[in-house]
Amino acid sequence: MAGIGESLAVRLLDCPRFPRPWSIEEREACYVVLDQNGQSLAYVYFAYGDCSLGKLLTRYDALRIAATIAGAGDLF
């Protein structure tokens, strides 16, 4: 059911206030989804380096989620 929550979040953000196309920017330990004006819409964090904190996303999984939010989920 995780897909239902993701699609709801995308529908809430998908309005004229947050113009498309959205892009993804990689930062040190997260991916940021940006609208076309550069406003941050979502941050998806991942384990960076030798991190032993439990239950963090891998870099690939974080990118996959960010791409789904940005509407580029068909890349995966």
Contacts in CASP RR format, 6 or more apart in sequence:
PFRMAT RR
TARGET T0000
AUTHOR 0000-0000-0000
METHOD contacts of the structure
MODEL  1
MAGIGESLAVRLLDCPRFPRPWSIEEREACYVVLDQNGQSLAYVYFAYGD
CSLGKLLTRYDALRIAATIAGAGDLF
6 65 0 8 1.000
6 68 0 8 1.000
6 69 0 8 1.000
9 42 0 8 1.000
9 69 0 8 1.000
10 68 0 8 1.000
10 69 0 8 1.000
10 71 0 8 1.000
13 41 0 8 1.000
13 42 0 8 1.000
13 69 0 8 1.000
14 20 0 8 1.000
18 35 0 8 1.000
18 39 0 8 1.000
18 41 0 8 1.000
19 35 0 8 1.000
19 36 0 8 1.000
19 37 0 8 1.000
20 35 0 8 1.000
20 36 0 8 1.000
21 36 0 8 1.000
21 70 0 8 1.000
22 33 0 8 1.000
22 34 0 8 1.000
22 35 0 8 1.000
22 36 0 8 1.000
22 41 0 8 1.000
22 69 0 8 1.000
22 70 0 8 1.000
22 71 0 8 1.000
23 33 0 8 1.000
23 34 0 8 1.000
23 36 0 8 1.000
23 70 0 8 1.000
24 31 0 8 1.000
24 32 0 8 1.000
24 33 0 8 1.000
24 34 0 8 1.000
24 63 0 8 1.000
24 66 0 8 1.000
24 67 0 8 1.000
24 70 0 8 1.000
24 72 0 8 1.000
25 31 0 8 1.000
25 32 0 8 1.000
25 34 0 8 1.000
26 32 0 8 1.000
26 63 0 8 1.000
28 48 0 8 1.000
29 45 0 8 1.000
29 46 0 8 1.000
29 47 0 8 1.000
29 48 0 8 1.000
30 43 0 8 1.000
30 44 0 8 1.000
30 45 0 8 1.000
30 46 0 8 1.000
30 62 0 8 1.000
31 43 0 8 1.000
31 44 0 8 1.000
31 46 0 8 1.000
31 62 0 8 1.000
31 63 0 8 1.000
31 65 0 8 1.000
31 66 0 8 1.000
32 40 0 8 1.000
32 42 0 8 1.000
32 43 0 8 1.000
32 44 0 8 1.000
32 66 0 8 1.000
33 40 0 8 1.000
33 41 0 8 1.000
33 42 0 8 1.000
33 43 0 8 1.000
33 44 0 8 1.000
33 66 0 8 1.000
33 69 0 8 1.000
33 70 0 8 1.000
34 40 0 8 1.000
34 41 0 8 1.000
35 41 0 8 1.000
41 69 0 8 1.000
42 66 0 8 1.000
42 69 0 8 1.000
44 57 0 8 1.000
44 62 0 8 1.000
44 63 0 8 1.000
44 65 0 8 1.000
44 66 0 8 1.000
44 69 0 8 1.000
45 56 0 8 1.000
45 57 0 8 1.000
45 62 0 8 1.000
46 56 0 8 1.000
46 57 0 8 1.000
46 58 0 8 1.000
46 59 0 8 1.000
46 61 0 8 1.000
46 62 0 8 1.000
46 63 0 8 1.000
47 53 0 8 1.000
47 56 0 8 1.000
47 57 0 8 1.000
47 58 0 8 1.000
47 59 0 8 1.000
57 65 0 8 1.000
64 73 0 8 1.000
64 76 0 8 1.000
67 73 0 8 1.000
67 75 0 8 1.000
67 76 0 8 1.000
END
